[in-house]
């Protein structure tokens, strides 16, 4: 039986020309004591001074030897901790490049697991840490680097599983075919969600989306979002309770409000354990309405609170190992602000989270000539 993932990226060339233009080093390495590289993008020369070919020569470069000696123990510890917990890792540290120069690096990666939950590889990217440059531009550079990595990663799984089905169909059991089909479906869903979020974010950033404010009944909009996601909640035996006042109206863009509600509810479902509860509540706040999505899920670690609305594509796995794009809450924040509102979160790790959005009431709108 072949590995459920190909041993390199040679078959996945669709995005190679785009990947090689990026100012970052995208890699895939084996999960073994040597950390042997299986794929390295051309950006490795800019980041480390070493070419992709040098990384791929067995014994030529030990990836771990790039780490600055003062940072190595901390970096290896953070990577091991993240992989053991099946979480992505995001770290800043120093490396020694091919010319013996010290460079600050931003790296993000994650484990690739077999259907049997065996860690078989690690994929990620490294980029210069933007020192001395514009922080926002550096953050956007990291964002696009992460997106490029996340766009390409699912194709590896898709190619691997589909190749097994195509080449070994006659020898596979029905259970094996079903398992690989489920993994293909999961990868396609993740890819679609990422592309959908990326398109929305790009349209927001370029001003392609025009905000059309209307008087909308909040209860009906919440009901529509709940109806859309009820199957997801039922799959985890989670109760979604719409406690919004039936008479409560807001002044907002209809499509954006739908996206805001969908993102907040999807996020709550993702991080709520089976059998949990999610309440959607509205509160009168003068000229605004406060809409709160409250769950009794796993909560957010204190050190991660400030990351969830940022340009770093921060994401963790859900209670059923669901994977997000890392763009959902960033999009939500931007859309809420374009509608004249605010968003904030309160969370206790292990007990749940409460996301609160403020939106203007119809009576508070400003009429313009």
C-alpha positions as CSV (number, residue, x, y, z in Angstrom):
1,X,0.0,0.0,0.0
2,X,1.4,3.4,-0.9
3,X,1.6,6.3,1.5
4,X,-1.6,8.4,1.3
5,X,0.5,11.4,0.3
6,X,3.1,11.6,-2.6
7,X,6.8,11.7,-1.6
8,X,7.3,15.1,-3.3
9,X,5.4,17.9,-5.0
10,X,6.5,17.1,-8.6
11,X,3.0,16.1,-9.6
12,X,1.4,19.2,-8.0
13,X,2.7,21.8,-10.5
14,X,-0.5,23.9,-11.0
15,X,0.6,26.6,-8.6
16,X,4.4,26.2,-8.9
17,X,5.0,29.2,-11.1
18,X,3.0,31.4,-8.6
19,X,4.7,29.9,-5.5
20,X,8.2,30.5,-6.9
21,X,7.5,34.3,-7.2
22,X,6.7,34.6,-3.5
23,X,9.4,36.1,-1.3
24,X,9.3,33.2,1.1
25,X,10.5,29.6,1.5
26,X,7.8,27.0,1.3
27,X,8.8,23.5,2.3
28,X,7.7,20.0,3.1
29,X,9.8,17.8,5.3
30,X,9.6,14.2,6.5
31,X,8.7,13.5,10.1
32,X,11.9,11.6,11.0
33,X,15.1,12.3,12.9
34,X,16.8,13.9,9.9
35,X,14.0,16.3,9.0
36,X,14.8,15.5,5.4
37,X,13.3,18.0,2.9
38,X,10.9,16.7,0.2
39,X,10.0,20.0,-1.4
40,X,11.6,23.5,-1.1
41,X,10.4,26.5,-3.1
42,X,12.8,28.9,-4.9
43,X,12.4,31.4,-2.2
44,X,14.8,29.4,-0.1
45,X,17.7,31.3,-1.7
46,X,16.4,34.7,-0.6
47,X,15.6,33.5,2.9
48,X,18.5,31.1,3.8
49,X,21.1,31.6,1.0
50,X,20.7,27.9,0.0
51,X,19.1,26.8,-3.2
52,X,16.2,24.3,-3.3
53,X,18.6,21.8,-4.9
54,X,21.0,22.0,-2.0
55,X,18.2,21.3,0.5
56,X,17.1,18.2,-1.5
57,X,20.6,16.6,-1.6
58,X,20.6,14.0,1.2
59,X,23.0,15.0,4.0
60,X,23.9,18.4,2.4
61,X,22.0,20.6,4.8
62,X,20.6,19.8,8.2
63,X,17.5,22.1,8.5
64,X,17.9,22.2,12.3
65,X,21.4,23.6,12.0
66,X,20.0,26.8,10.5
67,X,18.6,27.7,13.9
68,X,20.6,30.2,15.9
69,X,22.1,28.3,18.8
70,X,20.5,30.6,21.4
71,X,17.0,30.0,19.8
72,X,17.3,26.3,18.8
73,X,15.9,24.7,22.0
74,X,13.0,27.1,22.2
75,X,12.1,26.6,18.5
76,X,12.3,22.8,18.6
77,X,10.2,22.8,21.8
78,X,7.4,24.9,20.3
79,X,7.3,22.8,17.1
80,X,7.2,19.6,19.0
81,X,4.4,20.9,21.3
82,X,2.3,22.1,18.4
83,X,2.7,18.8,16.4
84,X,1.9,16.7,19.5
85,X,-1.3,18.7,19.9
86,X,-2.1,18.7,16.2
87,X,-2.0,22.5,16.1
88,X,-0.2,24.8,13.6
89,X,2.9,26.5,14.9
90,X,3.8,30.2,14.4
91,X,7.3,31.2,15.6
92,X,9.8,34.1,15.3
93,X,13.5,33.2,15.6
94,X,17.0,33.8,14.3
95,X,18.8,31.7,11.7
96,X,22.4,31.6,10.4
97,X,22.2,31.8,6.6
98,X,24.7,30.5,4.0
99,X,26.9,33.6,4.3
100,X,27.0,33.3,8.2
101,X,24.6,36.3,8.6
102,X,22.1,36.3,11.4
103,X,18.5,36.8,10.1
104,X,15.2,37.1,12.0
105,X,12.6,34.7,10.5
106,X,8.9,34.2,10.8
107,X,7.8,30.6,10.3
108,X,4.4,28.9,10.2
109,X,3.8,25.2,9.7
110,X,1.6,22.3,10.5
111,X,1.7,18.5,10.7
112,X,0.3,16.3,7.9
113,X,-1.4,13.3,9.3
114,X,-2.4,10.0,7.7
115,X,-6.0,8.7,8.0
116,X,-4.7,6.7,11.1
117,X,-3.5,10.0,12.7
118,X,0.2,9.2,12.2
119,X,2.3,12.3,11.7
120,X,4.0,11.7,8.3
121,X,5.3,15.1,7.3
122,X,5.4,18.8,8.2
123,X,4.6,21.6,5.7
124,X,5.2,25.3,6.2
125,X,6.9,28.4,5.1
126,X,9.6,30.8,6.3
127,X,9.9,34.5,5.5
128,X,12.0,37.4,6.6
129,X,10.5,39.1,9.7
130,X,10.0,42.5,8.1
131,X,12.5,44.2,10.4
132,X,12.9,47.8,9.5
133,X,10.0,47.8,7.2
134,X,6.3,48.7,7.4
135,X,4.6,46.4,9.9
136,X,1.3,46.3,8.0
137,X,3.1,45.5,4.8
138,X,5.1,42.8,6.6
139,X,1.9,41.3,8.0
140,X,0.2,41.3,4.6
141,X,3.3,39.6,3.2
142,X,2.9,36.9,5.8
143,X,-0.8,36.6,5.0
144,X,-0.2,36.0,1.3
145,X,2.6,33.6,2.1
146,X,0.3,31.6,4.4
147,X,-2.5,31.7,1.8
148,X,-0.1,30.4,-0.9
149,X,0.9,27.5,1.4
150,X,-2.7,26.8,2.4
151,X,-3.8,26.8,-1.3
152,X,-1.2,24.3,-2.3
153,X,-1.4,21.9,0.7
154,X,-4.8,20.4,0.0
155,X,-3.7,19.5,-3.5
156,X,-1.1,17.2,-2.0
157,X,-3.7,15.2,-0.1
158,X,-6.1,15.3,-3.1
159,X,-3.4,13.9,-5.5
160,X,-2.2,11.3,-3.0
161,X,-5.7,9.9,-2.1
162,X,-7.0,10.1,-5.7
163,X,-3.9,8.3,-7.0
164,X,-4.4,5.5,-4.6
165,X,-8.0,5.1,-5.6
166,X,-7.1,5.3,-9.3
167,X,-4.1,3.0,-9.3
168,X,-5.2,0.4,-6.6
169,X,-9.0,0.4,-6.9
170,X,-9.3,-3.3,-7.5
171,X,-7.3,-4.2,-4.4
172,X,-8.9,-1.6,-2.0
173,X,-11.6,-2.6,0.4
174,X,-14.9,-0.8,0.5
175,X,-13.9,0.7,3.9
176,X,-10.6,2.0,2.4
177,X,-12.3,3.6,-0.6
178,X,-14.8,5.2,1.7
179,X,-12.1,6.6,4.0
180,X,-10.0,8.0,1.1
181,X,-13.2,9.5,-0.4
182,X,-14.0,11.2,2.9
183,X,-10.5,12.7,3.0
184,X,-10.8,14.0,-0.6
185,X,-14.1,15.6,0.3
186,X,-12.7,17.2,3.4
187,X,-9.7,18.6,1.5
188,X,-12.0,20.0,-1.2
189,X,-14.3,21.7,1.4
190,X,-11.3,23.3,3.0
191,X,-10.0,24.5,-0.3
192,X,-13.4,26.0,-1.3
193,X,-13.8,27.7,2.1
194,X,-10.3,29.3,1.8
195,X,-10.9,30.5,-1.8
196,X,-14.3,31.9,-0.8
197,X,-12.8,33.8,2.2
198,X,-9.8,35.0,0.2
199,X,-12.1,36.3,-2.6
200,X,-14.2,38.2,0.0
201,X,-11.2,39.6,1.7
202,X,-9.7,40.8,-1.6
203,X,-13.0,42.4,-2.6
204,X,-13.1,44.2,0.7
205,X,-9.5,45.4,0.5
206,X,-9.9,46.7,-3.1
207,X,-13.2,48.4,-2.4
208,X,-15.0,46.2,-5.0
209,X,-17.8,45.6,-2.4
210,X,-20.2,48.5,-2.0
211,X,-21.9,48.8,1.3
212,X,-25.6,49.1,0.9
213,X,-27.2,49.8,4.3
214,X,-30.8,48.7,4.8
215,X,-33.3,48.4,7.6
216,X,-33.2,44.6,8.4
217,X,-35.0,42.5,11.0
218,X,-32.2,40.9,13.0
219,X,-34.3,38.0,14.3
220,X,-35.0,36.9,10.7
221,X,-31.4,37.2,9.6
222,X,-30.2,35.1,12.6
223,X,-32.9,32.5,11.8
224,X,-31.7,32.3,8.2
225,X,-28.1,31.8,9.4
226,X,-29.1,29.2,11.9
227,X,-31.1,27.3,9.3
228,X,-28.1,27.3,7.0
229,X,-25.8,25.8,9.7
230,X,-28.3,23.6,11.6
231,X,-27.0,20.4,10.0
232,X,-23.4,21.2,11.1
233,X,-24.7,21.7,14.6
234,X,-26.8,18.6,14.6
235,X,-23.8,16.5,13.5
236,X,-22.2,17.5,16.8
237,X,-25.5,17.4,18.8
238,X,-25.1,21.1,19.5
239,X,-28.2,23.2,20.3
240,X,-28.4,26.6,18.5
241,X,-30.8,28.9,20.3
242,X,-32.0,32.1,18.7
243,X,-32.9,34.5,21.6
244,X,-32.9,37.6,19.5
245,X,-36.0,39.8,19.9
246,X,-38.5,39.3,17.1
247,X,-39.0,43.1,16.8
248,X,-35.3,44.0,16.8
249,X,-34.1,45.8,13.6
250,X,-30.6,46.9,12.6
251,X,-29.2,49.1,9.9
252,X,-26.7,47.0,7.9
253,X,-25.7,45.6,4.5
254,X,-27.7,42.5,3.9
255,X,-25.0,40.3,2.4
256,X,-22.4,41.4,4.9
257,X,-24.7,40.8,7.9
258,X,-25.3,37.3,6.5
259,X,-21.6,36.7,6.3
260,X,-21.0,38.1,9.8
261,X,-23.6,35.8,11.3
262,X,-22.4,32.7,9.3
263,X,-18.8,33.2,10.4
264,X,-19.6,33.7,14.1
265,X,-22.0,30.7,14.2
266,X,-19.6,28.5,12.2
267,X,-16.8,29.5,14.6
268,X,-18.9,28.7,17.7
269,X,-19.9,25.3,16.3
270,X,-16.3,24.5,15.4
271,X,-15.1,25.1,19.0
272,X,-18.1,23.7,20.9
273,X,-17.9,20.0,22.0
274,X,-20.6,17.6,21.0
275,X,-23.7,18.1,23.2
276,X,-22.9,21.8,23.7
277,X,-25.0,24.9,23.6
278,X,-24.8,28.1,21.5
279,X,-27.0,31.1,22.4
280,X,-27.6,34.1,20.1
281,X,-28.8,37.1,22.1
282,X,-29.6,40.7,21.3
283,X,-29.4,43.6,23.7
284,X,-30.5,47.2,23.3
285,X,-27.5,49.6,23.6
286,X,-28.9,53.0,22.9
287,X,-28.2,53.9,19.3
288,X,-26.8,50.4,18.7
289,X,-27.9,46.8,19.1
290,X,-25.5,44.3,20.7
291,X,-25.6,40.9,19.1
292,X,-23.8,38.2,21.2
293,X,-23.0,34.6,20.1
294,X,-22.1,32.7,23.3
295,X,-20.9,29.1,23.5
296,X,-19.9,26.8,26.2
297,X,-17.0,25.4,24.1
298,X,-13.3,25.0,24.7
299,X,-12.6,28.8,24.8
300,X,-9.5,30.7,23.7
301,X,-6.2,30.8,25.5
302,X,-5.4,34.2,26.8
303,X,-2.2,34.6,24.7
304,X,-4.3,33.9,21.5
305,X,-7.0,36.5,22.1
306,X,-5.2,39.3,20.3
307,X,-4.3,37.0,17.4
308,X,-7.7,36.0,16.2
309,X,-8.6,39.2,14.3
310,X,-5.2,39.7,12.9
311,X,-3.5,39.3,9.5
312,X,-1.6,36.2,10.6
313,X,-4.2,33.6,9.5
314,X,-4.3,32.3,13.1
315,X,-6.3,29.2,13.5
316,X,-6.5,26.0,15.6
317,X,-8.4,22.8,15.1
318,X,-11.9,22.4,16.3
319,X,-13.4,19.9,18.8
320,X,-13.9,17.4,15.9
321,X,-10.5,18.2,14.3
322,X,-12.2,20.7,12.0
323,X,-9.7,23.0,10.2
324,X,-10.5,26.7,9.5
325,X,-9.0,29.1,7.0
326,X,-7.8,31.7,9.6
327,X,-9.5,34.4,7.6
328,X,-13.1,34.2,9.0
329,X,-12.8,36.4,12.0
330,X,-10.6,38.9,10.1
331,X,-13.3,39.2,7.5
332,X,-16.0,39.5,10.2
333,X,-14.1,42.3,11.9
334,X,-13.7,44.3,8.6
335,X,-17.3,43.8,7.6
336,X,-18.6,44.8,11.0
337,X,-16.5,48.0,10.9
338,X,-17.7,48.8,7.4
339,X,-21.3,48.7,8.8
340,X,-20.4,51.2,11.5
341,X,-20.1,48.7,14.3
342,X,-17.5,47.0,16.6
343,X,-16.7,43.5,17.6
344,X,-15.0,42.1,20.7
345,X,-14.5,38.8,22.4
346,X,-14.6,37.5,26.0
347,X,-13.3,34.0,26.6
348,X,-12.3,31.7,29.4
349,X,-10.2,28.8,28.3
350,X,-12.0,25.5,28.9
351,X,-15.4,27.2,29.5
352,X,-16.4,29.0,26.4
353,X,-16.4,32.2,24.4
354,X,-18.7,35.2,23.9
355,X,-18.4,37.2,20.6
356,X,-20.3,40.5,20.7
357,X,-21.0,42.7,17.7
358,X,-22.6,46.2,17.8
359,X,-24.6,47.3,14.8
360,X,-26.5,50.6,14.4
361,X,-30.2,50.8,14.9
362,X,-32.2,52.2,11.9
363,X,-33.1,55.3,14.0
364,X,-29.4,56.1,14.4
365,X,-28.6,56.2,10.6
366,X,-27.1,59.4,9.2
367,X,-29.0,60.6,6.1
368,X,-26.7,62.0,3.4
369,X,-27.6,64.2,0.5
